[in-house]
């Protein structure tokens, strides 16, 4: 088996500002895994929050190249991926995991969800993220999204304009589901107070309102609001689920955060056993980077797979979403192809 890669920049239509940073774009690395004339693809993106820069990604892939050559079949590599979790950044592991699944799906002539034995895929609504912008800008964006067909909006929070921004989006989209995401910027008391203040706007959920590391405080919040609380940074591995059981209504699974499709399915099964609902989220990435999660959307309550929709120029295509609905092509594997 052979492992190769190439890098390319991803630029956003407008900088995405959240409570802890503002991002105009990031770098991406396409990972190619080839065996017997078939090539599968995956993608890993740089992330300041996860401490993953281009040098770290390329260093990890260089080390992997020689190990991958030792495998005669992709199934053997897939079986060994969990053992690599301690050695590789989660994003790099997720890209390799995606490339293996893409290769296996392509070789079998079926979509990855079919290869995994999951339910048949049906067109799925996705959220669209509105960053920390002025309320009037948020309203203008929301009206444009409504015209395009979006019915689920994630509103970034974490500054003094939060109540006005939420009210502006609700006025522009009276019937949309609204999920709030402060990226850990609120205190527990502030969370309860703000959720009470915006109660008239019908909030569908709040994602990781406080800094990660104190799941007992998420439980404190949940006991004081009827808005479902979703854990994101507090829910990275299966091992985190015990502390979150009974503390939150749901968890956000991100392929790039947990290490790939295999790990995501394990976390989803564990969360479901605890009665927690699922959100599928993402980092800003191309359609190639978002595609693995699209194949796992069945059974999720919230789908937030809009990273490719925020780009000025997506180098891949095949998962839709521009009208608020994710759609897979009939192509095997991940179902994506180069846009040019």
C-alpha positions as CSV (number, residue, x, y, z in Angstrom):
1,X,0.0,0.0,0.0
2,X,1.1,3.5,-0.7
3,X,0.5,6.8,1.2
4,X,0.8,10.2,-0.4
5,X,-0.5,13.7,0.2
6,X,-0.8,17.2,-1.1
7,X,-1.5,20.5,0.7
8,X,-3.8,23.4,-0.3
9,X,-5.2,26.5,1.4
10,X,-8.9,26.9,2.4
11,X,-10.2,30.4,2.6
12,X,-13.5,31.5,4.1
13,X,-16.1,33.8,2.5
14,X,-15.7,36.0,5.6
15,X,-13.6,35.5,8.7
16,X,-15.3,33.2,11.2
17,X,-15.1,34.9,14.6
18,X,-15.9,32.8,17.7
19,X,-15.4,33.6,21.4
20,X,-11.8,32.4,21.4
21,X,-10.5,33.3,18.0
22,X,-11.1,34.7,14.5
23,X,-10.1,32.7,11.5
24,X,-9.8,33.8,7.8
25,X,-8.9,30.3,6.6
26,X,-6.7,27.3,7.3
27,X,-4.5,24.8,5.5
28,X,-5.6,21.4,4.5
29,X,-3.8,18.2,3.6
30,X,-5.3,15.7,1.2
31,X,-4.3,12.1,2.2
32,X,-4.2,9.5,-0.5
33,X,-4.1,5.8,0.2
34,X,-3.6,3.5,-2.8
35,X,-3.8,-0.3,-3.2
36,X,-4.2,-2.5,-6.3
37,X,-5.1,0.5,-8.5
38,X,-7.7,2.0,-6.2
39,X,-7.1,5.2,-4.2
40,X,-9.0,6.4,-1.2
41,X,-8.8,10.0,0.1
42,X,-9.1,11.8,3.4
43,X,-8.4,15.2,4.7
44,X,-6.8,16.8,7.8
45,X,-6.9,20.5,8.5
46,X,-4.7,22.7,10.6
47,X,-6.2,23.8,14.0
48,X,-4.7,26.3,16.5
49,X,-7.1,25.0,19.2
50,X,-6.0,21.4,18.7
51,X,-2.3,22.5,18.4
52,X,-2.1,21.0,14.9
53,X,0.0,23.0,12.3
54,X,1.1,22.0,8.9
55,X,4.6,20.9,10.1
56,X,3.0,18.5,12.6
57,X,0.7,17.1,10.1
58,X,3.4,16.5,7.5
59,X,5.7,15.1,10.1
60,X,3.1,12.5,11.1
61,X,2.4,11.5,7.6
62,X,6.1,11.1,6.8
63,X,6.4,8.7,9.6
64,X,3.2,6.8,8.5
65,X,4.3,6.4,4.9
66,X,6.8,3.6,5.7
67,X,4.5,1.8,8.1
68,X,1.7,1.8,5.6
69,X,3.9,0.0,3.1
70,X,4.0,-3.0,5.3
71,X,0.3,-3.7,4.9
72,X,-0.9,-6.0,2.2
73,X,-4.6,-5.3,2.6
74,X,-6.6,-2.1,3.7
75,X,-8.7,-4.2,6.1
76,X,-5.5,-5.0,8.1
77,X,-4.6,-1.3,8.3
78,X,-8.2,-0.5,9.3
79,X,-8.0,-3.0,12.1
80,X,-4.8,-1.5,13.4
81,X,-5.9,2.2,13.4
82,X,-7.1,2.2,17.0
83,X,-3.6,1.2,18.1
84,X,-2.3,4.4,16.4
85,X,-4.5,6.7,18.4
86,X,-1.8,7.1,21.1
87,X,0.8,8.1,18.5
88,X,-1.0,10.3,16.0
89,X,-2.9,13.6,16.3
90,X,-6.6,12.9,16.1
91,X,-7.0,14.9,12.9
92,X,-4.3,12.9,11.1
93,X,-5.7,9.6,12.3
94,X,-9.2,10.7,11.1
95,X,-7.8,11.5,7.7
96,X,-6.1,8.1,7.4
97,X,-9.3,6.4,8.7
98,X,-11.3,8.3,6.0
99,X,-8.9,7.3,3.3
100,X,-9.1,3.6,4.2
101,X,-12.9,3.7,4.3
102,X,-13.0,5.5,1.0
103,X,-10.7,3.0,-0.6
104,X,-12.7,0.0,0.8
105,X,-16.0,1.6,-0.4
106,X,-14.6,2.3,-3.8
107,X,-13.3,-1.2,-4.2
108,X,-16.6,-2.7,-3.1
109,X,-18.6,-0.3,-5.4
110,X,-20.7,1.1,-2.5
111,X,-21.0,4.1,-0.3
112,X,-19.1,4.1,3.0
113,X,-22.4,4.0,4.9
114,X,-23.4,0.9,3.0
115,X,-20.0,-0.7,3.5
116,X,-20.5,0.0,7.2
117,X,-23.9,-1.6,7.2
118,X,-25.6,1.6,8.3
119,X,-29.2,2.6,7.2
120,X,-29.7,3.9,3.7
121,X,-28.8,7.6,3.4
122,X,-31.5,10.1,2.9
123,X,-31.1,13.9,2.2
124,X,-30.3,15.5,5.6
125,X,-30.7,19.1,6.7
126,X,-27.6,20.8,8.1
127,X,-27.0,23.8,10.2
128,X,-25.2,26.9,9.0
129,X,-23.0,28.9,11.4
130,X,-23.3,32.6,12.0
131,X,-20.3,33.9,13.7
132,X,-19.8,36.7,16.3
133,X,-20.9,39.5,14.0
134,X,-23.0,42.6,14.7
135,X,-26.8,41.9,15.1
136,X,-27.7,43.6,11.8
137,X,-25.1,41.6,9.9
138,X,-26.4,38.4,11.6
139,X,-30.0,39.3,10.5
140,X,-28.9,40.0,6.9
141,X,-27.1,36.6,6.8
142,X,-30.0,34.8,8.3
143,X,-32.5,36.2,5.8
144,X,-30.2,35.1,2.9
145,X,-29.9,31.6,4.5
146,X,-33.7,31.4,4.8
147,X,-34.1,32.2,1.1
148,X,-31.6,29.4,0.3
149,X,-33.6,26.9,2.3
150,X,-31.8,26.6,5.6
151,X,-33.9,25.8,8.7
152,X,-31.2,25.1,11.3
153,X,-28.9,27.8,12.4
154,X,-26.0,27.8,14.8
155,X,-25.4,31.2,16.4
156,X,-22.0,31.8,17.8
157,X,-22.1,33.6,21.2
158,X,-19.6,34.9,23.7
159,X,-19.8,38.7,23.7
160,X,-22.0,41.5,24.9
161,X,-24.1,41.4,21.7
162,X,-25.3,37.8,22.3
163,X,-29.0,38.7,23.2
164,X,-29.3,41.2,20.4
165,X,-27.7,38.8,17.9
166,X,-30.0,35.9,18.9
167,X,-33.1,38.2,18.7
168,X,-32.0,39.4,15.2
169,X,-31.6,35.9,13.8
170,X,-34.9,34.8,15.3
171,X,-36.7,37.8,13.7
172,X,-35.1,37.1,10.4
173,X,-35.9,33.3,10.6
174,X,-39.1,32.9,12.6
175,X,-39.4,29.2,12.0
176,X,-35.8,28.0,12.1
177,X,-34.2,25.8,14.8
178,X,-31.6,27.8,16.7
179,X,-28.6,26.3,18.4
180,X,-26.3,28.6,20.5
181,X,-22.6,28.0,20.7
182,X,-20.5,30.1,23.1
183,X,-17.4,27.8,22.6
184,X,-17.0,27.7,26.4
185,X,-17.1,31.5,26.9
186,X,-20.0,31.7,29.5
187,X,-19.9,30.9,33.2
188,X,-22.5,28.5,34.6
189,X,-24.5,31.4,36.2
190,X,-24.3,33.4,33.0
191,X,-25.5,30.5,30.9
192,X,-28.6,30.0,33.0
193,X,-29.3,33.8,33.0
194,X,-28.9,34.2,29.3
195,X,-30.9,31.1,28.4
196,X,-33.7,32.5,30.5
197,X,-33.5,35.9,28.8
198,X,-33.7,34.4,25.3
199,X,-36.4,31.9,26.2
200,X,-39.0,33.7,24.0
201,X,-36.8,33.0,20.9
202,X,-37.3,29.2,21.2
203,X,-33.7,27.9,21.6
204,X,-33.3,24.3,20.3
205,X,-30.0,23.6,22.2
206,X,-26.9,25.2,23.7
207,X,-23.5,23.7,22.9
208,X,-20.6,23.7,25.3
209,X,-21.6,26.9,27.1
210,X,-18.7,26.7,29.7
211,X,-15.0,25.9,29.4
212,X,-14.4,22.1,29.3
213,X,-13.2,20.2,32.3
214,X,-16.1,20.4,34.7
215,X,-18.9,18.2,33.5
216,X,-20.5,18.5,37.0
217,X,-21.2,22.1,36.2
218,X,-22.8,21.1,32.9
219,X,-25.1,19.0,35.1
220,X,-25.7,22.1,37.3
221,X,-26.8,24.1,34.2
222,X,-29.0,21.3,32.8
223,X,-30.9,21.2,36.1
224,X,-31.7,24.9,35.8
225,X,-32.8,25.2,32.2
226,X,-35.1,23.3,29.9
227,X,-32.8,24.1,26.9
228,X,-30.9,20.9,26.0
229,X,-27.2,21.1,26.8
230,X,-24.7,19.6,24.3
231,X,-21.2,18.7,25.3
232,X,-18.5,19.3,22.7
233,X,-14.9,19.7,24.0
234,X,-16.0,17.7,27.0
235,X,-16.9,14.8,24.8
236,X,-13.8,13.6,22.9
237,X,-13.6,9.9,23.7
238,X,-15.7,7.0,24.9
239,X,-14.0,7.5,28.3
240,X,-15.7,10.9,28.7
241,X,-19.2,9.5,28.5
242,X,-19.4,8.2,32.1
243,X,-19.0,11.7,33.5
244,X,-21.5,13.2,31.0
245,X,-24.3,10.7,31.6
246,X,-27.2,12.5,33.2
247,X,-25.3,15.8,32.9
248,X,-26.1,16.7,29.3
249,X,-28.8,16.0,26.8
250,X,-26.4,15.3,24.0
251,X,-22.8,15.2,22.8
252,X,-21.2,16.7,19.7
253,X,-19.1,14.1,17.7
254,X,-16.5,15.5,15.4
255,X,-14.6,13.1,13.2
256,X,-11.4,15.3,13.4
257,X,-11.7,15.5,17.2
258,X,-12.2,11.8,18.0
259,X,-10.0,10.2,15.3
260,X,-12.2,8.9,12.6
261,X,-15.3,6.9,11.6
262,X,-14.5,3.9,13.8
263,X,-14.1,6.0,16.9
264,X,-17.1,8.1,16.1
265,X,-19.3,5.0,15.9
266,X,-18.1,3.8,19.2
267,X,-18.8,7.1,20.9
268,X,-22.2,7.3,19.3
269,X,-23.1,3.8,20.5
270,X,-22.0,4.6,24.0
271,X,-23.9,7.9,24.1
272,X,-27.0,6.2,22.9
273,X,-26.7,3.6,25.6
274,X,-26.7,6.4,28.1
275,X,-29.8,8.0,26.5
276,X,-27.9,11.0,25.1
277,X,-28.8,12.5,21.8
278,X,-26.2,13.1,19.1
279,X,-24.9,16.1,17.2
280,X,-22.5,15.6,14.3
281,X,-20.2,18.6,14.0
282,X,-17.1,19.6,12.1
283,X,-14.2,21.9,11.7
284,X,-13.9,24.2,8.7
285,X,-12.9,21.8,5.9
286,X,-13.5,21.0,2.3
287,X,-16.3,18.6,1.2
288,X,-13.6,15.8,1.4
289,X,-13.1,16.6,5.1
290,X,-16.8,16.8,5.9
291,X,-17.9,13.7,3.9
292,X,-17.0,11.0,6.5
293,X,-19.5,12.5,9.0
294,X,-22.2,12.8,6.3
295,X,-22.2,9.0,6.1
296,X,-22.9,8.8,9.8
297,X,-25.9,11.2,10.0
298,X,-28.6,8.6,10.5
299,X,-29.9,8.8,14.0
300,X,-28.4,12.2,14.9
301,X,-30.7,14.9,16.3
302,X,-28.6,17.8,15.2
303,X,-26.5,17.9,12.0
304,X,-23.9,20.7,11.9
305,X,-21.8,19.8,8.8
306,X,-21.4,23.2,7.2
307,X,-17.6,23.6,7.1
308,X,-17.4,23.3,3.4
309,X,-20.2,25.8,2.9
310,X,-18.2,28.6,4.5
311,X,-15.4,28.4,1.9
312,X,-14.8,30.7,-1.0
313,X,-13.6,27.8,-3.2
314,X,-14.2,24.2,-2.2
315,X,-11.7,22.0,-4.0
316,X,-14.1,19.0,-3.6
317,X,-17.7,18.4,-4.4
318,X,-20.3,15.7,-3.8
319,X,-22.1,16.3,-0.5
320,X,-24.4,19.2,-1.3
321,X,-25.6,21.4,1.5
322,X,-25.8,24.8,-0.3
323,X,-29.6,24.8,0.0
324,X,-29.4,23.5,3.6
325,X,-29.7,19.8,2.6
326,X,-26.8,17.4,2.5
327,X,-27.0,14.9,-0.4
328,X,-24.6,12.1,-1.4
329,X,-23.9,11.3,-5.0
330,X,-24.1,7.7,-6.4
331,X,-20.3,7.5,-6.4
332,X,-18.8,4.8,-4.2
333,X,-16.7,5.4,-1.1
334,X,-17.1,8.8,0.4
335,X,-18.9,10.0,-2.7
336,X,-16.8,13.1,-3.4
337,X,-14.7,14.1,-6.3
338,X,-12.3,16.9,-7.2
339,X,-14.1,20.0,-8.2
340,X,-11.6,20.8,-10.9
